[in-house]
Amino acid sequence: VSVIKESIDAVEVATRKVSIELFNGKVKDTLGKSINNLVDNDFIETHPAYLEAMSKLYGYASDGGIRHPKTEIKHKIDLAEATFMLEICSAFISMLKAKLADWRNR
């Protein structure tokens, strides 16, 4: 469970950091708001389904007590799910880093 929480939180922090650094994002912006800021400023030019997938994964991590535990976790998380989230989130952060490097070299 903590792998999923930490993975999606890392995506949120990385996205917010780029949004703040380049486009006056706010420290308290959510993942969705930071992504929208990057899209609005043509930093990320992707198909809406791609960004919706990340948003849905964020929603998945927010449901059932993974990110904000209030009660017992509703989902049984196995190694395969944890690995999937870790790899997807890592890939998203790697994409942000590459785009940031490209942006700075313009």
N, C-alpha and C positions, 0 to 999 in steps of 0.2 A: 504494500500500500504506500509506504513512504517513497518508493522509487517513482511511482506515478505522481504523487504530490510534488516531489522535488523536481521532476522532469517538466511538468507543466508550469510550475512556478518559475523555473529557469527560462522558459519561453516567454512568459509574461515580463520578467525582468529585462531580458535581452531586447525584446520588442519595445518596451517602454524606454530603455536607455537610448536606443537609436532615435526614437520619436522625440525625446527630449533634446538630444544632442543636435539633431538636424532641423527639427520643425516645431520647436516650442511646445512639445508635449508636456504634460503635467505629471508630477510624481505620483499622484493618486489615480492616474488613468488605468482603466482595466485593460486586459489584453485586447478586447474588441475595439476599444477606443483608440488604443495605440496602433493597431493594425489599420484601422480606418484612416488615421492620420498619415501613415506611410503610403496607403493607397491614394489618398487625396493629393499627396505631394509627388506622385509618380515615382516613389521609391520602389514600391512593389507593383509590378504590372503582371498580374496573373489572372487566370480564369476564376470567376467568383466561386466555383465549386471547390477549388483548392483552399481558398481562405475559409469557406464555410466548413470544410472538413476540420481545420484546426480549431475553429470555434466550437464545433460539435465535440471534439476531443476535450476541450476545456470544460464544456458542459458535463461531459461524462465524468471528468475528474472532480467536478463540483457536486455532482449528485451522490447520494448515498454515503456521505461522510468521509470521502477521501481527502478533500482539501480542507473542509471545515467540519470536523467531527462534532456532532451534537449527541449522537446516539451510537449504537453499534453499527458498524459498516454493513450496508445492505448487500453489497456485492462480494462474492468470493473471488479474490484476485489470485491468479496463479502466475507462475514464472513466465509463461508465454505472454500473458497480457502485460506484465511489468516490462518485459523485454521489448515488446512492441512499442509501448509508450516511450520508453527510454530512447529507442532508435529513431522514432518519428520526431520527437522533440529535439534530439541531437541534430538531426538532419535540418530541421527548421532553423535552428540557431546557426548552423554552418552556412546555410543559405543567406541569412541576415549578415553574417560576417563577410561573405564574399561580395554581397551587394554593397555593403558599407565601404569596402576597399575600392570597388569600382566607382562608387559615388565620389570618394575622395580624390580619385585619379582623373576625374573629368577635366 
